[in-house]
C-alpha cells in the first residue's frame, strides 16, 4: 500500500517521495482515510510510529492547494524541540504547495514569529505558553482555525499544560476538525477529549495483546557503579554496529559534565538541556541530525523532540522516573521500523524504582545484574570487542602537571652549586670569626 491508495493527493505524495518516504506506517494507514473525511480522531500509538504524517497529510490536504492567508490550522505540542521537528515534517509534506508554516514557541525572539503570522502563515505549530501569549496580545487569532491537532497529549498533562490547552480550544470554532494523539490515555486526557471533541473515533496503532515495550528494541539493564559509568559508556560507544546514540541524564549539570567527559575521551558529543539557550539547543540538535555529532546527551525535557530515524542506541545514564518516562526515552531508537538497543544503568539506591518500572512494563528483569566495564557478560551482550577501553585517545597531561610529577633534569656534567660554608673565614661577616647576624634594636616605650 502507498499514500495514493490512502487518498493522499499526487503533489503531497511526490513531496514525500522526494525524501524517500514511499510507504505508510500502520498509524498512518489507519488514521489518514478517516481524517480525510473530517471525523474527529483519538490516535493512540507509541512514539516513533509516524504520527506526524498521520495527522499532517490530511491537515494540509484539507486546506487546499492555495489556501487563503491567515491561520487555518493549529498544531499544539508540549516542547520546543517537538515544535521544531513537527514543523520540519509539515514543511516537507507541503513543499509543493503555497502553504506557509510557522513555529511559535518560547526561547526565541517574538519578532520573527509575529512577522510570519502577519505574512499570512496558514499552519501554526506551537507550545501552549507562547501561543496564549501572542493570542493575549491580539497578535494571533484562532477564530478561523478549521483543523486543530493536539500532539503528545499525555506529555501536556505531565507538564501541567492541560489548562492552557483548554483555553486554546475555547478560542477556536466549535465546528473545527479535531485530532488528538497520545502514547497513553490517562483520565484527564480522556476527559479533555470528551469535552472538546465530537464523537471521536479511537484508533490504536498496535494490537491489544502486543507487548508494552517495542519488540524491535533490545533491552539491557545493569546495576552499575557511579564511578565506573563513564568507562562503561565509553566502551558501549565502541560496540559493533553502533550508530547515533542518545544518552539520558537526570539533571542538566550531569548532562553538561558527561558531554565534557566524552569529548575529552575522544568522542563527538553534544548536549540538549534546560540551561542552554534555545539557539544553542537547536544548533546541537541540527549537528546531531546531520551526523556532525554522533552522541547526544539530553535531559527528559528534550526527549520527545529527538526524532532521528538512525539512532541505534539509547543509554539511560540514570534511571527514569517511571515506566512512561522509560518508554519515551527508549523510543528514540527503533524508529520507523528499525531495530535498536536500550541500555539502562540502575544505581544501588534506585533498585526499588526499577522494580516498579519492571513490573509496570512487564520487562521480566526484576534483578539487574551487577556489572562493571570489564564484565564479560557486558562485552558479550553489546558486541564490544575484547580489549576495548573507554577512550578513543589518551588525554594529554598538562605541561605543569607533567613537571610536577617528575624530578627536575640537570645537565649530567654540571654539579649543583654549593652554598658557602659558615666556617670559611673569607665568607665570615666578622673578622673575629663570628658569623654576621642581624641584631634587633631595643626600644623603650
Number of C-alpha atoms within 10 A of each C-alpha: 10 14 23 15 11 17 14 18 15 12 16 22 21 18 18 20 14 12 10 9 13 15 15 20 19 16 23 24 18 17 25 22 17 16 23 17 11 16 16 23 24 22 27 20 20 24 22 20 19 18 24 18 22 23 29 23 23 22 27 25 19 19 17 12 16 9 19 14 16 20 25 25 24 23 25 25 27 29 22 24 24 23 24 20 18 24 23 14 16 23 19 15 24 22 16 15 17 15 21 21 21 25 24 28 25 17 11 14 10 13 8 13 19 15 13 17 23 14 12 18 23 24 28 28 25 26 25 25 16 16 25 19 14 16 15 11 9 9 15 18 18 21 13 15 22 20 26 26 22 22 24 24 27 24 23 23 17 10 11 12 18 20 13 16 23 14 12 18 19 13 15 18 15 15 11 20 22 26 25 24 24 21 20 17 15 12 11 13 19 14 12 16 21 12 11 15 22 16 12 17 16 14 16 17 20 14 7 8 6 9 12 14 18 20 12 14 20 15 17 17 22 18 18 22 17 13 9 13 17 19 18 23 19 21 23 25 24 20 18 11 12 18 17 21 24 27 26 26 21 17 14 18 13 18 23 19 12 20 22 15 15 22 16 17 18 15 21 16 24 26 28 29 23 15 11 14 13 18 11 14 20 16 15 21 22 13 17 23 19 11 14 13 19 20 26 24 27 27 20 21 17 20 22 23 20 24 20 19 16 19 25 22 27 27 23 22 25 20 22 24 15 15 19 16 16 19 19 19 26 29 25 26 31 27 24 14 14 13 17 24 20 24 20 24 25 26 19 12 8 15 16 12 16 25 15 15 23 17 13 13 16 14 15 8 16 16 13 18 15 16 20 19 22 16 11 12 13 20 20 12 10 19 15 20 14 10 9 16 17 20 20 17 12 9 10 8 9 8 8 8 9 11 12 9 8 8 8 7 7 9 7 6 6 7 8 8 6 6 6 10 9 13 11 9 14 11 14 16 13 12 11 8 14 12 14 11 8 6 6 6 6 5 5 4 2
